[in-house]
Amino acid sequence: MFVLSVVLVGALVVVLAAILVDSPLGRSWARRLEGPVDLTATELRDLQRKVDVLEGELDDLRRTLGGMREEVQFVNRLLEAPRNKDT
């Protein structure tokens, strides 16, 4: 009976460890254990380029969203306007 309990507890520990290691929490913990990341100049330039591209896309999305807001307000005004019953 004791051996069966040890085997079951061992299996449970293995399963829990696998779940923890594969989870985002386990990955973040592993990154902390690895220490700080040193980026080279090339990697920094690539990262800066990616950030610039994302900022440009974000600005485009903001402009598009603003235009869509204006269109929705226009359509709402048309729908709320009193209708002429003569037509």
C-alpha positions in Angstrom: 0.0 0.0 0.0 2.9 2.4 0.8 4.5 1.8 -2.6 1.3 2.5 -4.4 0.9 5.8 -2.4 4.5 6.8 -3.3 3.9 6.0 -7.0 0.7 7.9 -7.1 2.2 11.0 -5.4 5.2 10.8 -7.7 2.9 10.7 -10.8 0.9 13.6 -9.4 4.1 15.6 -8.9 5.3 14.9 -12.4 1.9 16.0 -13.9 1.9 19.2 -11.8 5.5 20.0 -12.8 4.7 19.5 -16.5 1.6 21.8 -16.2 3.6 24.4 -14.4 6.6 24.4 -16.8 4.3 24.6 -19.8 2.2 27.5 -18.4 2.8 31.2 -18.9 3.7 31.4 -15.2 6.3 28.7 -15.5 7.8 30.4 -18.6 8.0 33.8 -16.9 9.7 32.2 -13.9 12.2 30.5 -16.2 12.9 33.9 -17.9 13.6 35.5 -14.5 16.0 32.7 -13.6 17.9 33.2 -16.9 18.6 36.8 -16.0 18.5 40.0 -18.0 18.7 39.8 -21.8 21.6 41.6 -23.5 20.6 42.8 -26.9 23.1 43.6 -29.6 23.0 46.8 -31.6 21.5 45.0 -34.6 18.8 43.5 -32.4 18.0 46.9 -30.9 17.7 48.5 -34.4 15.4 45.7 -35.5 13.3 46.1 -32.4 13.2 49.9 -32.9 12.1 49.3 -36.5 9.3 47.0 -35.4 8.1 49.5 -32.8 8.1 52.3 -35.4 6.0 50.1 -37.8 3.6 49.2 -35.0 3.2 52.9 -34.0 2.5 53.8 -37.7 -0.1 51.1 -37.9 -1.6 52.3 -34.6 -1.9 55.8 -36.0 -3.6 54.5 -39.2 -6.1 52.6 -37.0 -6.8 55.7 -35.0 -7.5 57.7 -38.2 -9.7 54.9 -39.6 -11.6 54.6 -36.3 -12.2 58.4 -36.2 -13.6 58.3 -39.8 -15.8 55.4 -38.9 -17.1 57.3 -35.8 -18.0 60.2 -38.0 -19.8 57.9 -40.5 -21.8 56.2 -37.7 -22.8 59.6 -36.3 -23.9 60.7 -39.7 -26.0 57.5 -40.2 -27.5 57.9 -36.7 -28.5 61.5 -37.5 -30.1 60.3 -40.8 -32.0 57.6 -39.0 -33.2 59.9 -36.2 -34.2 62.7 -38.5 -38.0 63.2 -38.8 -39.3 61.7 -42.0 -41.3 63.7 -44.5 -44.7 61.9 -44.8 -45.5 63.5 -48.2 -43.1 61.3 -50.0 
